[in-house]
Amino acid sequence: MRIGLYGGSFDPVHNGHVGVAKAALAELSLDRLFVIPAFVSPFKTDRAPSGNWDRLELVRLAFAELPNTVVDDRELRKRGVSYAIDTVREFAAEYPGSEIFFLVGEDSVAGLPRWKDYDELVKLCTFKSFPRTRESSTEIRRRIATEEDISDLVPAKVVERIRLGFCHILWDWNGTLLADVDAEVGSLNAMLARRGLGPVTKEFFRENFAFPARDFYRLVGMDVPDAEWDALAKEYHDTYHELPYGIDPGAVAALEAARASGVSQSIISALHQDFLDEEVERFGLRPYFDYVYGTDNLDGGSKLSRARELLARLASSIDKSPPVPATTTTILIGDSIHDFEVASALGIGCVLYSGGSHSRGRLEPLAKVGDTLEECVKIALEKFRRK
């Protein structure tokens, strides 16, 4: 297998970068090209790059249509200075027996012997140099700062994304990306039956369920002392996980639509972190998200405190001049009144989904409502463009 590794700051990515990738795929007959944005280049430690996840989304947009090309975020997740030798070692271990080519600009060739562990590096990979292009990330940053046109230097999708600024969607999990209302009603009815109480309909559930969940349990006849609540919550989750549920039929299309527009995404959920991590991985959705935030309990209470932590983390990942507050560029997509309450408390936008735990009639007075997840993303993108 012939593998190409193309690292760099890509701050921002431009037409020259894409041109090098196309040339490498053709000239080297690569089976796979990995584009790897650096967290901090060892040659640019004097200047912090732009927000990492925002930069990653631009790179994904720029290389999305190239065949056999994968944008790899390992150096961003690893953090610290990104040394080529560390990344090449990892690829050599992951793809034993493969021929690895490391792409560099012609202006970098003379300095290669000064790279960290160069003697080992040349044994693990072959360096392939390409002419320096006319595009300059420095010039593009200057034009962006002075609001000049960059369309001659940057792919069209990247231009549109830069004009949007930092945009992020916070997704709710249960009832939104996860189509589990039937399982929630089934679990609840099984618990009611064990106590000799009558069942509830799905319509009743969607008209009355709310957070905190304890209030709803009292409404249906299960009013337990605080000391017994944890046991009741565990019973619910044990029963729930015996029932069938899956991701919403429109979840992947909605996530892809957001990604295609260059919008980064995370999950904020009231579900216990361990359960949330397991389910997101099980349904194959983890690559869509920068962060996945759940809670540390089964209480079914508010996720506001965790949402505040996530928003602060998002704000710290943005490096703009002047800074762009995360509150002005983040939208929460959920299915409940509580999601609207969380968004309001955070000072961010909200779009609500009518196919989850709450009926459309309960949601319409609060925020814009979408009947599919793709429609919710479309509404969110319109909000971003108007900001």
Secondary structure, 3 states (H helix, E strand, C coil): CEEEEEEECCCCCCHHHHHHHHHHHHHCCCCEEEEEECCECCCCCCCCCCCHHHHHHHHHHHHCCCCCEEECCHHHHHCCECCHHHHHHHHHHHCCCCEEEEEEEHHHHHHHHHCCCHHHHHHHCEEEEECCCCCCHHHHHHHHHCCCCCCCCCCHHHHHHHHHCCCEEEECCECCCEECHHHHHHHHHHHHHHCCCCCCCHHHHHHHCCCCHHHHHHHCCCCCCHHHHHHHHHHHHHHHCCCCCEECCCHHHHHHHHHHCCCEEEEEEEEEHHHHHHHHHHCCCHHHCCCEEEECCCCCCCCHHHHHHHHHHHHHCCCCCCCCCHHHCEEEEECCHHHHHHHHHHCCEEEEECCCCCCHHHHCCCCEEECCHHHHHHHHHHHHHHC
